[in-house]
Amino acid sequence: MTWSIIARDSATSQLGIAVATRFFAVGALVPHIAPGVGAVATQALVNPYYGIDGLRLLRGGGSPHDVIRVLLMADSGRESRQVHVMDASGRIAAHSGKECVDWFGHIAGDGFSIAGNMLAGPAVLSETARAYAANEKLPFAQRLIKAMFAGEAAGGDKRGKQSAALLIHDTEDWPALDLRVDDHADPLRELERLEAVSRERWVHFRKFLPTRDNPAGTTERATIDADIAAATASKK
């Protein structure tokens, strides 16, 4: 019921997942990322513990192939699941159970992994991959969304559209960007709009939040407001 892309941005080392489907609130269950560890997308008849336990196994030093092997061993419903995994170094593994609904499959390239099921056809994945590879000069979030638009143009989820999400992590335990469109007639277009809105103030504000290196962050409101005002003025 879903297709997703997991990617690692070579310029920033950020990890990101973009996903879309004809199902409610895909961002609540499919994408899972741990900074400096890796990313997991669990889909088809989704098993949220693939994401939760998958990241735990990656933290413990397991390779993506090891992670999937362990997850499948513990799940009698594995033939109805689809999952793909990327670790922080870019290694990739995937599983698509034989009971997933056609069309389903997985492809991978330099720094990205794409998987989907219940799709219009294999071109959904190949076009997502083509667009991602062709737009390396775009900022990471916009590049992921552009790739998903190409997959949608190739047919996307064969049942239609409903929800989409974009999750990006850098070095902190909280996300650099976490956007969800839970129920919308054109979810990728709405996701694109939200990403543009995030660049108005959020991307400038987040650098003042607490980090592991600076546990207090910046609390002087005048400093925050002045920086955001200068940043937004320079974009006009």
LUMMAR-548540 format. One record per residue (C-alpha): chain; x, z, y. Coordinates in steps of 0.05 Angstrom, whole numbers. Example, Ala and Ser with C-alpha at 12.3 -4.5 7.8 and 13.67 -1.06 7.14 Angstrom:
// residues 2
<pt "A" <246 156 -90>>
<pt "A" <273 143 -21>>
***
This chain:
// residues 236
<pt "A" <0 0 0>>
<pt "A" <61 2 45>>
<pt "A" <125 -30 65>>
<pt "A" <183 5 99>>
<pt "A" <253 -5 123>>
<pt "A" <308 48 120>>
<pt "A" <369 32 162>>
<pt "A" <433 61 189>>
<pt "A" <453 39 259>>
<pt "A" <527 21 257>>
<pt "A" <535 34 332>>
<pt "A" <507 105 333>>
<pt "A" <504 126 259>>
<pt "A" <431 142 269>>
<pt "A" <386 138 209>>
<pt "A" <317 108 217>>
<pt "A" <254 91 179>>
<pt "A" <198 45 202>>
<pt "A" <135 37 160>>
<pt "A" <66 5 163>>
<pt "A" <5 3 118>>
<pt "A" <-70 -4 111>>
<pt "A" <-78 70 101>>
<pt "A" <-88 131 145>>
<pt "A" <-28 168 176>>
<pt "A" <29 136 138>>
<pt "A" <80 174 180>>
<pt "A" <56 240 152>>
<pt "A" <81 227 81>>
<pt "A" <127 167 73>>
<pt "A" <189 177 118>>
<pt "A" <238 233 105>>
<pt "A" <307 239 140>>
<pt "A" <360 292 142>>
<pt "A" <416 281 194>>
<pt "A" <484 269 163>>
<pt "A" <452 268 94>>
<pt "A" <406 208 84>>
<pt "A" <336 181 84>>
<pt "A" <280 173 33>>
<pt "A" <216 132 37>>
<pt "A" <164 149 -16>>
<pt "A" <105 102 -24>>
<pt "A" <55 67 -70>>
<pt "A" <18 126 -100>>
<pt "A" <60 170 -55>>
<pt "A" <94 232 -81>>
<pt "A" <115 274 -20>>
<pt "A" <164 314 -63>>
<pt "A" <206 252 -73>>
<pt "A" <223 259 1>>
<pt "A" <230 334 1>>
<pt "A" <268 341 -64>>
<pt "A" <306 275 -53>>
<pt "A" <338 301 11>>
<pt "A" <355 367 -24>>
<pt "A" <390 328 -79>>
<pt "A" <428 286 -28>>
<pt "A" <450 350 8>>
<pt "A" <476 374 -59>>
<pt "A" <521 314 -65>>
<pt "A" <479 269 -109>>
<pt "A" <485 194 -100>>
<pt "A" <421 154 -85>>
<pt "A" <420 130 -158>>
<pt "A" <427 201 -183>>
<pt "A" <372 224 -136>>
<pt "A" <323 173 -161>>
<pt "A" <341 187 -234>>
<pt "A" <327 261 -225>>
<pt "A" <262 250 -187>>
<pt "A" <235 202 -239>>
<pt "A" <253 247 -297>>
<pt "A" <209 302 -268>>
<pt "A" <149 258 -254>>
<pt "A" <102 231 -308>>
<pt "A" <69 188 -255>>
<pt "A" <134 151 -239>>
<pt "A" <107 83 -259>>
<pt "A" <57 87 -201>>
<pt "A" <111 106 -150>>
<pt "A" <157 67 -105>>
<pt "A" <216 100 -72>>
<pt "A" <280 78 -38>>
<pt "A" <338 121 -15>>
<pt "A" <398 112 31>>
<pt "A" <452 164 40>>
<pt "A" <491 175 104>>
<pt "A" <547 129 81>>
<pt "A" <498 71 70>>
<pt "A" <492 73 -6>>
<pt "A" <424 50 -30>>
<pt "A" <380 57 -91>>
<pt "A" <307 41 -105>>
<pt "A" <252 46 -157>>
<pt "A" <187 8 -163>>
<pt "A" <143 30 -221>>
<pt "A" <112 -23 -265>>
<pt "A" <42 1 -246>>
<pt "A" <52 -12 -171>>
<pt "A" <3 -63 -144>>
<pt "A" <28 -134 -133>>
<pt "A" <63 -158 -95>>
<pt "A" <117 -105 -98>>
<pt "A" <192 -104 -95>>
<pt "A" <255 -83 -59>>
<pt "A" <313 -117 -23>>
<pt "A" <375 -90 11>>
<pt "A" <427 -116 59>>
<pt "A" <484 -91 103>>
<pt "A" <460 -23 127>>
<pt "A" <387 -30 108>>
<pt "A" <338 -23 50>>
<pt "A" <267 -52 49>>
<pt "A" <213 -37 -2>>
<pt "A" <139 -52 -6>>
<pt "A" <78 -56 -51>>
<pt "A" <8 -84 -46>>
<pt "A" <37 -138 -1>>
<pt "A" <17 -210 13>>
<pt "A" <81 -234 -21>>
<pt "A" <156 -230 -23>>
<pt "A" <163 -261 45>>
<pt "A" <141 -195 76>>
<pt "A" <206 -164 55>>
<pt "A" <251 -224 66>>
<pt "A" <224 -235 136>>
<pt "A" <232 -161 153>>
<pt "A" <304 -166 130>>
<pt "A" <317 -231 167>>
<pt "A" <290 -203 233>>
<pt "A" <329 -139 226>>
<pt "A" <394 -176 213>>
<pt "A" <381 -225 269>>
<pt "A" <370 -172 323>>
<pt "A" <432 -129 319>>
<pt "A" <440 -129 395>>
<pt "A" <373 -94 405>>
<pt "A" <370 -18 412>>
<pt "A" <359 13 343>>
<pt "A" <286 33 352>>
<pt "A" <267 -35 380>>
<pt "A" <305 -70 325>>
<pt "A" <266 -33 271>>
<pt "A" <199 -49 303>>
<pt "A" <219 -122 312>>
<pt "A" <235 -125 238>>
<pt "A" <167 -96 219>>
<pt "A" <131 -146 264>>
<pt "A" <165 -203 225>>
<pt "A" <141 -173 159>>
<pt "A" <71 -167 187>>
<pt "A" <72 -240 209>>
<pt "A" <90 -258 137>>
<pt "A" <27 -224 112>>
<pt "A" <43 -150 111>>
<pt "A" <-3 -105 71>>
<pt "A" <-52 -154 39>>
<pt "A" <-111 -108 56>>
<pt "A" <-96 -107 131>>
<pt "A" <-72 -57 182>>
<pt "A" <-85 16 198>>
<pt "A" <-24 59 211>>
<pt "A" <50 55 227>>
<pt "A" <108 103 242>>
<pt "A" <179 105 266>>
<pt "A" <226 163 252>>
<pt "A" <299 165 276>>
<pt "A" <350 221 269>>
<pt "A" <419 229 298>>
<pt "A" <461 292 291>>
<pt "A" <408 346 302>>
<pt "A" <358 375 254>>
<pt "A" <302 352 299>>
<pt "A" <288 277 308>>
<pt "A" <315 233 362>>
<pt "A" <248 196 359>>
<pt "A" <185 211 318>>
<pt "A" <127 164 333>>
<pt "A" <63 159 293>>
<pt "A" <3 114 299>>
<pt "A" <-46 144 249>>
<pt "A" <-107 100 257>>
<pt "A" <-107 37 301>>
<pt "A" <-132 -35 298>>
<pt "A" <-61 -60 314>>
<pt "A" <-14 -3 295>>
<pt "A" <52 -39 303>>
<pt "A" <34 -62 373>>
<pt "A" <14 10 390>>
<pt "A" <80 35 360>>
<pt "A" <117 -15 404>>
<pt "A" <79 12 465>>
<pt "A" <96 84 448>>
<pt "A" <169 67 439>>
<pt "A" <169 36 508>>
<pt "A" <136 99 537>>
<pt "A" <190 141 503>>
<pt "A" <242 106 545>>
<pt "A" <207 125 610>>
<pt "A" <223 200 606>>
<pt "A" <233 225 535>>
<pt "A" <301 192 521>>
<pt "A" <327 222 586>>
<pt "A" <297 291 574>>
<pt "A" <319 301 502>>
<pt "A" <393 308 520>>
<pt "A" <376 374 554>>
<pt "A" <345 405 492>>
<pt "A" <382 457 450>>
<pt "A" <433 430 400>>
<pt "A" <477 463 349>>
<pt "A" <536 455 396>>
<pt "A" <496 479 457>>
<pt "A" <444 528 430>>
<pt "A" <412 541 498>>
<pt "A" <410 469 521>>
<pt "A" <397 460 595>>
<pt "A" <344 504 626>>
<pt "A" <353 490 701>>
<pt "A" <290 450 716>>
<pt "A" <319 422 781>>
<pt "A" <378 392 742>>
<pt "A" <331 363 690>>
<pt "A" <282 334 741>>
<pt "A" <338 304 784>>
<pt "A" <371 270 724>>
<pt "A" <305 241 699>>
<pt "A" <288 217 769>>
<pt "A" <355 183 777>>
<pt "A" <351 151 708>>
<pt "A" <281 125 718>>
<pt "A" <297 100 788>>
<pt "A" <356 59 760>>
<pt "A" <308 23 713>>
<pt "A" <263 -2 769>>
***
